[in-house]
Amino acid sequence: MKKVSAFLGLLLTISSLCIGLLTTGCANIVPPQGGPRDTLPPRLINVLPADSSTGITTRTIQLFFDEYIEVQQGQDNLIISPLPTIAPVVESKLRDLTLKLKDSLLPNTTYSIDFGNTVKDFTEGNITKGLRYVFSTGSYLDSLELVGSVQVAETGRIDSTLIVILHKDSTDSALIKTKPIYLSKLDKNGRFHFRNLPPDRFFIYALKDEGGMRRLAKNSQLLAFADAPVYPLLQKDSLLLRAFAAEQEIVTNTATPGERPNGKGDTDKRIRWQSSLSNNQQDLLEPLEFRFEHPIQQFDTALISLYKDSTYMKVDSLRITLDSTRKKLILNTGWLEGTAYHLVLTKGAFSDSTERTQSKTDTVQFTSKRKIDYGKVKLRLRGLNLSATPVLQWIQNEKLIRSFTLSATEFTNDLFVPGDYQLRILYDANGNGRWDTGQFFGTRRQPEKVQPLDKKISIKPGWTNEYEIDITDR
């Protein structure tokens, strides 16, 4: 009887709980919460042979970590010095990494292995940074260093994708034919650091490693070189290498011309052009330019006329030239401010290499800007070395807009196009007013120096914009 009473009591309790749930609504099932996200990279806990060992003969290195790892392959991650001829084999299993060197080990040589971004944890992808391993096949570890930085000569800026290499061969052809002995990557500040070097003589270069060949393949490739060999035992100062391309890369446009705005396709024999006018306004400081899709074969200046005002008074001072590519027609005159102009392009005025021609007479109407549309600039440049023939360069979106050779530490200009600018100082060694690239083969001529000024200049229209800049403050 007691057992029956206990059973009925249990049923009553369960029924009460169910009724309570029904009256208070459905229960939410919440999965158990995990801990905080893992932000720590794998930690090296052991390595065989031990780091900084000497007298090493084995070509297999084993690294053991405190968590499961994943290996990112690629020569950009793993850098072995001296550089191997045959790429090593990298294998991982659970928490272990095995590196197998395929080259024979050189006698009495210190090897260093920079793992870069090779090792990351399996679950969150946290990368183990600064992992480096050193050993020697001899009785001691080489410990000499070389440090320095690399700039792009034309801009004075940093390109951290460049690499720095060391050769023992002094011949120019070594850059083309052979791989370097040592290699260092640049950090985000453009600095390089060679460690564990022997007391040898080296020839140092920086280059854009196109295709991963670690060689100079073409003249349009960025390259930097030191004027003299470097000796790690004697080198006390930081090195500065300035990279340049001996030639500009020529980009050939092989695209087939599309349909013209009138939809007639290639049956339309009218020549195509675009003008440099902005909002149908002509800059007082610049020529009027017409850019063509194909080179101009011939043009007749007698069929191109410029008139001003509503009276159509002819402008006799108009000068018309073609640039070296023959794709740009340049019209120059002393533009009057706030003036209406009418450019008449008479039928047959020009024709291009595809036999397209000015098939009818066109009139291009535009207005010149007013002086109030420009800003006045006054700059004081402290610390400027005038004996080095400085040229002040005005830059927008990495493009050179204007440049002025400076003869004083104060620069003024009453008509300047409004906008935001970066400034650079070109030290014009040959006095031609523009930056000149270098030449490695034969002459070993360094490029001209350019110093970027870390101050943005904002020019407002109708305003005197004054700035003082200390060019030694970097």
C-alpha positions in Angstrom: 0.0 0.0 0.0 2.9 2.4 0.8 4.5 1.7 -2.6 1.3 2.6 -4.4 1.0 5.9 -2.5 4.6 6.8 -3.3 4.1 6.0 -7.0 0.9 8.2 -7.0 2.9 11.0 -5.3 5.6 10.9 -8.0 3.0 11.0 -10.8 1.5 14.1 -9.1 4.9 15.8 -8.9 5.6 15.2 -12.6 2.2 16.4 -13.6 2.7 19.6 -11.7 6.0 20.2 -13.4 4.4 19.7 -16.9 1.5 22.0 -16.1 4.0 24.7 -14.9 5.9 24.4 -18.2 2.8 24.7 -20.3 1.6 27.8 -18.4 4.9 29.6 -18.5 5.7 28.9 -22.2 8.2 26.7 -24.0 11.6 26.2 -22.5 14.7 27.4 -24.7 17.4 24.8 -25.0 20.7 26.6 -24.8 23.8 24.7 -25.8 26.7 24.9 -23.4 28.9 28.0 -24.0 32.6 27.4 -25.0 35.5 29.4 -23.7 37.0 32.5 -25.2 38.2 32.3 -28.8 41.8 31.0 -29.1 44.0 33.9 -30.2 47.4 32.3 -29.2 49.6 30.9 -32.0 51.2 27.4 -31.6 54.2 27.5 -29.2 57.4 25.6 -30.0 58.2 23.3 -27.1 61.1 21.3 -28.5 63.3 20.9 -31.6 65.7 18.2 -32.7 68.5 18.8 -33.1 68.5 21.6 -30.5 68.5 25.2 -31.8 72.0 26.7 -32.2 73.6 23.2 -32.3 77.1 22.8 -33.9 78.7 19.9 -35.7 75.3 19.0 -37.3 75.3 16.3 -40.0 71.6 15.3 -40.2 69.4 16.9 -42.8 66.2 16.2 -40.9 64.9 18.7 -38.4 61.8 18.0 -36.2 59.8 20.7 -34.4 57.2 19.9 -31.7 54.4 22.3 -30.8 51.9 22.6 -28.0 48.8 22.2 -30.2 47.7 20.9 -33.6 49.3 22.8 -36.5 48.8 23.4 -40.2 51.6 24.2 -42.6 51.4 26.9 -45.2 53.8 25.9 -48.0 55.6 28.3 -50.3 59.1 29.8 -50.7 57.7 33.2 -49.6 57.1 31.7 -46.1 60.2 29.5 -45.6 63.6 31.1 -46.1 66.7 29.0 -45.7 70.2 30.6 -45.7 72.4 29.8 -47.5 69.7 29.3 -50.1 69.3 25.7 -51.2 69.5 24.5 -54.8 66.7 21.9 -54.2 63.6 22.9 -52.3 63.3 21.2 -48.9 60.3 19.0 -48.0 58.0 20.2 -45.2 55.6 17.7 -43.5 53.3 18.1 -40.6 51.4 15.6 -38.5 49.2 16.7 -35.6 51.5 18.8 -33.4 54.8 18.0 -35.2 56.6 19.5 -38.1 59.4 17.8 -40.0 61.8 19.7 -42.3 63.9 17.6 -44.7 66.8 19.3 -46.4 67.5 17.8 -49.9 70.9 19.6 -50.6 74.1 18.2 -49.2 75.2 20.3 -46.2 78.2 22.6 -46.8 81.1 22.1 -44.4 81.8 24.7 -41.7 78.7 26.6 -42.6 76.0 28.3 -40.4 72.5 27.7 -41.6 69.5 29.7 -40.5 65.8 28.9 -41.2 63.2 31.6 -41.0 59.7 30.0 -40.9 57.8 33.3 -41.7 54.1 32.4 -41.9 54.7 28.7 -42.3 53.2 27.5 -39.0 49.6 28.2 -37.9 47.2 26.5 -35.5 44.8 24.1 -37.0 41.5 25.5 -35.7 41.8 29.3 -35.6 44.7 30.0 -38.1 46.9 31.9 -35.6 50.3 32.2 -37.1 53.5 31.6 -35.2 55.6 34.7 -35.9 59.4 35.1 -35.5 60.1 31.4 -35.6 63.8 31.0 -36.4 66.2 28.0 -36.2 70.0 28.1 -36.5 72.6 25.4 -36.6 76.2 24.9 -37.9 78.0 22.1 -39.6 81.2 23.4 -38.1 82.4 24.0 -34.6 80.9 27.4 -34.1 78.0 29.7 -35.2 78.6 32.7 -37.5 77.2 35.8 -35.8 77.8 38.7 -38.1 74.9 40.9 -39.3 73.9 43.4 -42.0 71.1 45.8 -41.6 69.6 48.5 -43.7 66.5 49.8 -45.6 65.2 50.0 -49.2 63.3 52.9 -50.8 61.8 53.2 -54.3 64.1 55.9 -55.7 61.5 57.8 -57.8 59.1 58.3 -54.9 61.2 57.8 -51.8 58.5 55.5 -50.5 58.6 51.9 -49.3 57.7 48.8 -51.3 57.8 45.9 -48.8 57.4 43.3 -51.6 61.0 43.8 -52.6 63.7 41.3 -51.4 67.3 41.9 -50.5 69.9 39.4 -51.7 73.6 38.8 -51.2 76.0 37.4 -53.9 79.6 36.5 -53.6 80.1 36.7 -57.4 81.1 40.3 -58.4 80.2 40.1 -62.0 77.1 41.9 -63.3 75.8 38.7 -65.0 75.5 37.0 -61.6 72.2 38.9 -61.1 70.8 37.3 -64.2 72.4 33.8 -64.3 72.8 32.6 -60.7 70.7 32.5 -57.5 72.0 34.5 -54.5 73.6 33.0 -51.4 71.5 34.8 -48.8 68.1 36.4 -48.9 66.1 38.8 -46.6 62.6 40.1 -46.8 61.6 43.6 -46.0 59.4 44.5 -43.0 56.6 47.0 -43.3 59.0 49.9 -42.7 61.3 48.8 -45.6 64.0 47.4 -43.4 66.1 44.2 -43.8 68.2 42.3 -41.4 70.7 39.5 -42.3 72.0 37.5 -39.3 74.5 34.7 -38.8 76.6 35.8 -41.7 80.3 34.7 -42.1 83.1 37.2 -42.4 83.1 37.3 -46.2 82.8 39.9 -48.9 79.3 40.3 -50.4 77.6 42.2 -53.2 74.2 43.4 -52.0 71.1 44.0 -54.2 67.4 44.6 -53.7 64.9 43.6 -56.4 61.3 42.9 -57.3 61.2 39.1 -57.2 58.9 38.5 -60.2 58.1 34.8 -60.7 60.0 33.8 -57.6 63.3 33.4 -59.6 65.3 35.7 -57.3 67.1 37.0 -60.4 66.9 40.1 -62.6 64.8 39.1 -65.6 64.2 42.4 -67.4 65.1 46.1 -67.4 61.7 47.1 -66.2 62.2 45.2 -62.9 62.9 47.3 -59.8 66.6 46.9 -58.8 68.9 48.5 -56.2 72.6 48.0 -55.7 75.3 49.3 -53.4 78.2 51.2 -54.9 80.8 48.9 -53.2 80.9 45.4 -51.8 79.9 45.0 -48.2 81.8 43.3 -45.4 79.7 42.2 -42.4 82.8 42.3 -40.2 83.4 46.0 -40.9 80.0 47.3 -41.7 78.8 49.5 -38.8 76.3 51.8 -40.4 72.9 50.9 -41.7 72.7 50.6 -45.5 70.3 52.5 -47.7 69.4 51.0 -51.1 67.4 52.9 -53.7 65.5 50.8 -56.1 64.7 51.9 -59.7 63.6 50.4 -63.0 66.1 51.1 -65.8 63.3 51.1 -68.3 59.5 51.6 -68.1 57.5 48.6 -68.9 55.6 49.0 -72.2 52.0 47.8 -72.0 50.7 46.9 -75.4 46.9 47.3 -75.8 45.8 44.4 -78.0 42.1 45.0 -77.3 39.8 45.2 -80.4 38.1 48.6 -80.6 34.4 48.3 -79.6 31.4 50.0 -81.1 31.2 53.7 -81.2 28.6 55.7 -79.4 26.4 55.9 -82.6 26.3 52.1 -82.8 27.8 51.9 -86.3 30.7 49.7 -85.2 33.8 49.6 -87.4 31.9 50.9 -90.4 32.2 54.4 -88.8 35.3 56.0 -90.2 35.2 59.0 -87.9 38.3 59.5 -85.8 37.9 59.1 -82.1 39.3 61.6 -79.5 38.9 62.8 -76.0 39.8 66.3 -74.7 41.4 67.3 -71.5 38.5 69.7 -70.7 37.0 69.3 -67.2 33.3 70.3 -66.8 33.8 72.0 -70.2 36.4 74.3 -68.6 40.0 75.0 -69.6 42.7 75.2 -67.0 44.6 78.5 -67.3 47.9 76.8 -66.5 47.8 73.9 -69.0 47.5 73.4 -72.7 44.3 71.9 -74.2 45.0 68.3 -75.2 43.2 65.9 -77.6 44.0 62.2 -77.0 43.5 59.7 -79.8 43.0 55.9 -79.8 45.5 55.4 -82.7 48.6 57.4 -83.8 47.9 60.5 -85.9 49.4 60.0 -89.4 48.8 63.6 -90.5 47.2 66.8 -89.4 46.7 70.2 -91.0 47.1 73.2 -88.7 45.3 75.4 -91.3 42.2 73.4 -90.6 42.3 74.0 -86.8 41.2 77.4 -85.6 40.6 78.9 -82.2 38.2 81.8 -81.6 37.3 83.7 -78.4 34.3 85.6 -77.1 30.9 85.9 -78.8 32.5 87.9 -81.6 34.6 84.9 -82.8 37.8 86.9 -82.7 40.5 84.5 -84.0 43.4 83.6 -81.6 46.6 84.0 -83.7 49.0 82.8 -80.9 47.7 79.2 -81.0 50.5 76.6 -81.2 49.7 73.0 -82.2 52.1 70.0 -81.7 52.0 66.3 -81.5 53.7 64.3 -78.6 56.2 61.6 -79.3 53.5 58.8 -79.4 51.6 60.8 -82.0 48.4 60.0 -79.9 48.2 63.4 -78.3 47.5 66.7 -80.0 48.6 69.7 -77.8 47.1 73.1 -78.3 48.8 75.9 -76.4 48.1 79.6 -76.0 47.9 82.3 -73.3 44.5 81.6 -72.0 42.4 84.6 -70.8 40.5 84.0 -67.6 36.7 83.6 -67.7 36.6 83.7 -71.5 34.4 81.8 -73.9 36.4 79.9 -76.6 35.4 78.1 -79.8 37.7 75.6 -81.4 36.8 74.8 -85.0 38.0 71.4 -86.3 37.4 71.6 -90.1 36.7 68.4 -92.0 40.0 66.6 -92.8 41.9 68.3 -90.0 43.6 65.0 -89.0 43.6 61.3 -89.8 45.1 58.3 -87.9 46.9 55.1 -88.7 43.6 53.2 -89.3 42.6 55.7 -92.0 39.9 57.3 -89.8 39.6 61.0 -90.3 37.8 64.1 -89.2 34.9 63.4 -91.4 32.9 66.6 -90.7 33.5 70.1 -89.3 33.1 70.2 -85.5 33.1 73.1 -83.1 34.2 72.5 -79.5 32.9 75.3 -77.2 34.4 75.8 -73.7 35.2 78.5 -71.1 38.5 79.2 -69.4 38.6 79.2 -65.6 38.8 82.4 -63.5 41.7 83.3 -61.3 39.4 83.1 -58.3 39.1 79.4 -59.0 42.7 79.0 -58.0 44.5 79.2 -54.7 47.6 81.1 -53.7 50.4 79.1 -52.2 53.2 80.2 -49.9 55.6 77.6 -48.5 58.6 78.1 -46.2 61.0 75.1 -46.4 63.4 74.9 -43.4 66.5 72.8 -43.7 66.5 72.9 -47.6 69.9 72.4 -49.2 69.8 74.7 -52.2 73.2 73.6 -53.5 71.8 70.2 -54.4 69.4 71.8 -57.0 66.2 70.8 -55.2 63.0 70.5 -57.3 59.6 70.7 -55.5 57.2 68.1 -56.8 53.4 68.2 -56.2 51.8 64.7 -56.1 48.2 63.6 -56.3 47.2 59.9 -56.1 50.9 59.0 -56.7 50.9 61.0 -59.9 53.3 64.0 -60.5 51.1 67.1 -61.1 53.5 70.0 -61.2 57.2 70.6 -60.3 59.3 73.7 -59.7 63.1 74.1 -59.4 63.8 76.0 -56.2 66.3 78.8 -55.9 65.2 80.0 -52.4 63.8 78.4 -49.3 60.4 80.2 -49.8 58.1 79.1 -52.6 55.1 81.2 -53.8 52.6 80.7 -56.5 49.6 82.9 -57.2 47.7 80.4 -59.3 47.5 76.8 -58.0 44.8 74.3 -58.8 42.9 73.5 -55.5 43.1 70.1 -54.0 45.1 67.9 -51.6 48.7 67.3 -52.4 51.7 65.3 -51.2 55.1 67.0 -51.6 58.5 65.5 -52.6 61.9 67.0 -53.0 63.9 65.8 -56.0 67.6 66.5 -55.8 68.3 67.1 -59.5 71.9 66.1 -60.0 71.9 66.9 -63.8 69.7 70.0 -63.5 67.1 68.9 -66.2 64.1 69.5 -63.9 63.0 65.9 -63.8 63.8 62.6 -62.0 66.4 60.4 -63.9 66.6 56.7 -63.3 69.8 54.7 -62.7 71.7 52.2 -64.7 73.3 49.1 -63.3 75.0 47.4 -66.2 78.1 49.1 -67.5 77.9 52.5 -65.8 76.6 51.6 -62.4 74.9 54.9 -62.1 72.6 55.5 -59.1 69.2 57.1 -59.6 68.6 60.6 -58.5 67.4 61.0 -54.9 63.9 61.9 -54.0 62.7 62.8 -50.5 59.0 62.6 -49.6 57.7 65.2 -47.2 55.4 63.8 -44.6 52.9 66.6 -44.7 49.7 66.9 -46.8 49.1 70.3 -48.4 45.5 71.3 -48.9 45.0 74.2 -51.4 41.7 76.1 -51.1 40.4 78.3 -53.9 40.3 82.1 -53.5 42.6 81.8 -50.5 46.3 82.3 -49.5 47.5 78.9 -48.3 50.5 79.2 -46.1 52.6 76.3 -44.8 56.0 76.0 -43.0 57.7 72.6 -43.4 60.9 71.3 -41.9 62.3 68.9 -44.4 64.6 67.4 -41.8 61.7 66.4 -39.6 61.0 62.8 -40.7 
